[in-house]
Amino acid sequence: MYIPLFTTRRKEGRGVLRIATVCGVGMGTSLLLKMNVQDVCRQLGVEAEVEHMDVTQAKGARVDVIIASASLAADLGDVGKPVLPIRNFMNKDEIRQQLQQFLTSRASS
């Protein structure tokens, strides 16, 4: 059984990373980003719950990390959790790189 060390919640005995994907309205691009983040998490072997939402919802979301466009990341401000800026929502390599950096920094802290 694979249990990542960097997760904060438990579900069915396994660690689960909670991720919010964010766009201005919480419908189109955040849903697209959600699907790409889920693919990347599967490739990395990370069990994750990914929710898509708008900026207002993200400010109060109970998640471990927020993934959003660079411009929306600035709009989010200091929300008390890491915000990963993504320039191209279709670029899974960029998403993977951001997530790996986040997971590495989280595991070492």
Solvent accessible surface area in square Angstrom, and as a share of the most:
residue,aa,sasa,rsa
1,M,175,0.78
2,Y,122,0.46
3,I,67,0.34
4,P,6,0.04
5,L,167,0.83
6,F,28,0.12
7,T,20,0.11
8,T,89,0.51
9,R,96,0.35
10,R,151,0.55
11,K,86,0.36
12,E,155,0.69
13,G,46,0.44
14,R,111,0.41
15,G,0,0.00
16,V,1,0.01
17,L,0,0.00
18,R,46,0.17
19,I,0,0.00
20,A,0,0.00
21,T,0,0.00
22,V,0,0.00
23,C,9,0.06
24,G,51,0.49
25,V,115,0.66
26,G,9,0.08
27,M,131,0.58
28,G,52,0.50
29,T,69,0.40
30,S,0,0.00
31,L,74,0.37
32,L,59,0.29
33,L,0,0.00
34,K,44,0.19
35,M,97,0.43
36,N,11,0.06
37,V,0,0.00
38,Q,55,0.24
39,D,41,0.21
40,V,0,0.00
41,C,4,0.02
42,R,163,0.60
43,Q,107,0.47
44,L,48,0.24
45,G,37,0.36
46,V,11,0.06
47,E,61,0.28
48,A,29,0.23
49,E,46,0.21
50,V,10,0.06
51,E,67,0.30
52,H,64,0.29
53,M,16,0.07
54,D,34,0.18
55,V,24,0.14
56,T,109,0.63
57,Q,107,0.47
58,A,0,0.00
59,K,101,0.43
60,G,64,0.61
61,A,14,0.11
62,R,210,0.77
63,V,17,0.10
64,D,21,0.11
65,V,0,0.00
66,I,0,0.00
67,I,1,0.00
68,A,0,0.00
69,S,27,0.17
70,A,51,0.39
71,S,81,0.52
72,L,29,0.14
73,A,20,0.16
74,A,82,0.63
75,D,89,0.46
76,L,6,0.03
77,G,47,0.45
78,D,142,0.74
79,V,27,0.15
80,G,73,0.70
81,K,44,0.18
82,P,62,0.39
83,V,35,0.20
84,L,17,0.08
85,P,52,0.33
86,I,0,0.00
87,R,208,0.76
88,N,73,0.37
89,F,27,0.11
90,M,120,0.54
91,N,58,0.30
92,K,69,0.29
93,D,97,0.50
94,E,20,0.09
95,I,0,0.00
96,R,58,0.21
97,Q,105,0.47
98,Q,40,0.18
99,L,0,0.00
100,Q,81,0.36
101,Q,107,0.47
102,F,17,0.07
103,L,15,0.08
104,T,94,0.55
105,S,65,0.42
106,R,54,0.20
107,A,62,0.48
108,S,95,0.61
109,S,124,0.80
